[in-house]
Amino acid sequence: DGGITQSPKYLFRKEGQNVTLSCEQNLNHDAMYWYRQDPGQGLRLIYYSQIVNDFQKGDIAEGYSVSREKKESFPLTVTSAQKNPTAFYLCASSSAGMYGLNTEAFFGQGTRLTVV
Amino acid sequence: QKEVEQDPGPLSVPEGAIVSLNCTYSNSAFQYFMWYRQYSRKGPELLMYTYSSGNKEDGRFTAQVDKSSKYISLFIRDSQPSDSATYLCAMRGTGNQFYFGTGTSLTVIP
């Protein structure tokens, strides 16, 4: 089945540690996105990537890093510099439509990160 | 001012009711409109998408866009307890970023 796979589903991190969240898609989509979801704040964009080896900062990129070495994969690292990392993290992908503009986004099932 | 405004609810309706969910937006460049359903602790699931003003129907769901008023709606007919979820509106403008509402929490009571 085509889709987006995020792993792990739950992740616990000690303060001062870096952790990496995995996102893999087999939809052959060009664009991939990372969002953070907190209660009452909706989805906030962390990073997005339109093509391999290129990515752009979103609204809340500080304390996060990404790579896009393969079209299928867009891992997110939450570094120790992120002061409040406990949240629900969502990965999404989208295909390029007419005029190079992306069509609708499809989401993975999310990773819930908790700092302990 | 947020680019997309959505009443967070919560909204509670009896089974079989017609539900109306709404979003307003401020950026006239927005041209692609989507509705997502999100169950607790799950990723959002795409329900409907549309480019143009007017209505688009899919089963019990109707998406409505009024670009002149910068207003979009999702109607759910014959609502079911399984429709209980958070509904997110989303939009894309001339770039490749998506803009999301904060979501409306809906409960359908049997």
Contacts between the chains, C-beta under 8 A, distances in Angstrom:
chain1	res1	chain2	res2	distance
A	4	B	43	7.9
A	6	B	43	7.7
A	31	B	96	6.2
A	33	B	98	7.4
A	40	B	8	7.0
A	40	B	102	6.7
A	41	B	102	6.7
A	42	B	6	8.0
A	42	B	88	7.4
A	42	B	100	5.2
A	42	B	101	6.4
A	42	B	102	3.8
A	42	B	103	6.3
A	43	B	88	7.4
A	43	B	100	4.3
A	45	B	97	6.5
A	45	B	98	7.8
A	48	B	96	7.4
A	48	B	97	6.8
A	50	B	96	6.0
A	58	B	97	7.7
A	88	B	41	7.6
A	90	B	43	5.7
A	90	B	44	7.3
A	92	B	98	7.9
A	94	B	96	7.6
A	94	B	98	7.9
A	100	B	96	8.0
A	101	B	32	7.5
A	101	B	92	7.1
A	101	B	94	7.3
A	101	B	95	7.9
A	101	B	96	6.4
A	102	B	92	6.5
A	102	B	96	4.6
A	102	B	98	8.0
A	103	B	32	7.3
A	103	B	49	7.6
A	104	B	32	7.4
A	104	B	34	5.2
A	104	B	46	5.6
A	104	B	49	4.6
A	105	B	34	7.5
A	105	B	46	7.6
A	105	B	90	7.2
A	105	B	98	5.5
A	106	B	46	6.4
A	107	B	36	7.7
A	107	B	43	3.9
A	107	B	44	4.9
A	107	B	45	7.4
A	107	B	46	8.0
A	108	B	43	5.3
A	109	B	42	5.9
A	109	B	43	4.5
A	110	B	41	7.3
A	110	B	42	6.8
A	110	B	43	4.9
A	112	B	41	7.1
